[in-house]
Amino acid sequence: MFLIGETTMNFSKSQLLSRIIFPSLLVAVALAIIVPFIGHGFSEMLFIFVPVAAVSAWYGDFVAGVVATVFSTTLVWYFLVEPIHSFRLDPPIGIAQLGVFASVNMLLVIWVRLQRHYYNALRETEKHQRSLAQERQKLFEHERIASERAWDLLKVRDELLALVSHEIRTPLTSIIGWTYILKKVESSPKQKAIAVEMIDKNAQLQARIVNDLLDAARLRGGKLEIQNVPVELCTVVKEALQIVEPKARAKAIQVNIDIQAEPFIMGDRGRLLQIFANILDNSVKYNHAGGKVDVLLTTKGSVVQVAFTDTGIGFRPESAPLLFEMFWQADPSKTRTAGGLGLGLSLVKNLVEMHGGTVRAFSDGELKGATFVVTLPVHTQR
């Protein structure tokens, strides 16, 4: 069937080249070779034309092989079969010679085409096998990456569960301990007052951890909403300072506030307070005893900037973009000492962006302090 299919007469330019011109050139080359030897006999020159049909059939197609056979037979008849230079035949020898030559060429053409089809099929099979091998390799690689990611996620999950358990257990253990002291009849009024204060402090810490987890869940689910109303930003900053003041005083950290403008912005007062309290809390938490925190509120055109600069542990500059990733911790050992889930700055970033602003972090390196700058759009109409 493939031989019949190759004889279609709808020639294109490439088919014309491969089926007519190419075998004709080969026959012409063969003729040029035998011209000086014409007259030496049919058998001695026969081998010159046999490869012509084979080469034409291999590099062309079945039609090219037939064309080469016809041209070769015609030239052999004219130049090699007695009487030479004539298309007369000397039966029966001349007819037998031409018949054998044409039959051998046609059989050779058919055999070559079969071999070419086998070769093409083998090459396609090898190509397909290579493609399948590459696909398998890609699948294996994707499976390996997916498996590694799954293990990484399991590891992160376990670490997160351990971290959350630790952070919740710490204040809970303190509450249980101070409750036991309160229940003791022989406890002095001073001990009971300290117990109540410590219980209150640790209960608030635990409530904050739970609230941060809930806020993170709402953010991931797109359910966290803000109520936009005009808010005087300087009063929110001062209120955030009051929240962290006891912690700063306990570490003898000096907090300086410089308000150079009193702008209004459109936002949620509670969430804005959460933003500034979280940043101030970080500045105090990761600062050394006797350190300093400077707060600067300024306006630049249509935006207001609140900068928090501390003298704390700082961070590597390349870590700046990661500070706002959820649960990310540059050094878990420091977080264990200071406490925290690594949610505060992530919540800050998301809440600032929900107010149409940005937050950036800067540091010259570890132990060189850090600066956090919150930029928010000013509300022009009060």
Number of C-alpha atoms within 10 A of each C-alpha: 5 10 13 9 9 12 15 9 9 7 11 9 8 9 17 13 15 20 25 18 15 20 29 20 14 20 25 15 14 20 18 11 13 18 10 9 12 16 15 11 14 17 10 13 19 15 11 15 24 22 18 26 29 27 19 30 30 21 17 21 22 27 23 30 30 24 21 33 29 17 20 28 20 15 19 24 24 17 22 27 24 19 14 17 14 12 15 13 18 12 9 8 12 17 14 13 19 18 13 12 19 20 13 15 25 22 12 19 29 20 15 22 23 17 13 16 14 12 12 12 12 12 12 12 12 12 12 12 12 12 12 12 12 12 12 12 12 12 12 12 12 12 12 12 12 12 12 12 12 12 12 12 12 12 12 13 12 12 12 14 12 12 20 16 11 16 18 19 13 14 20 16 12 17 20 12 14 18 16 12 18 19 10 10 7 9 14 12 10 9 14 17 13 15 21 16 13 18 20 13 15 18 16 13 18 18 14 12 19 14 12 18 17 13 16 21 13 13 15 10 9 9 11 15 12 15 12 12 14 18 19 17 25 19 13 20 22 16 15 21 21 13 16 20 18 12 14 25 14 10 16 15 22 17 21 13 16 13 15 11 14 14 20 19 23 21 24 19 20 11 20 21 19 18 24 22 23 20 22 26 20 18 30 27 21 21 24 17 16 13 19 20 22 17 21 17 22 18 18 10 8 10 15 23 20 22 22 23 23 28 21 23 19 21 21 16 14 11 15 15 11 15 21 22 16 16 18 15 18 14 9 15 10 13 16 13 10 12 16 22 21 20 21 25 21 18 23 23 20 19 24 19 14 16 20 13 17 18 20 15 21 19 21 13 15 13 15 14 22 25 21 19 19 21 23 23 21 20 18 11 8 11
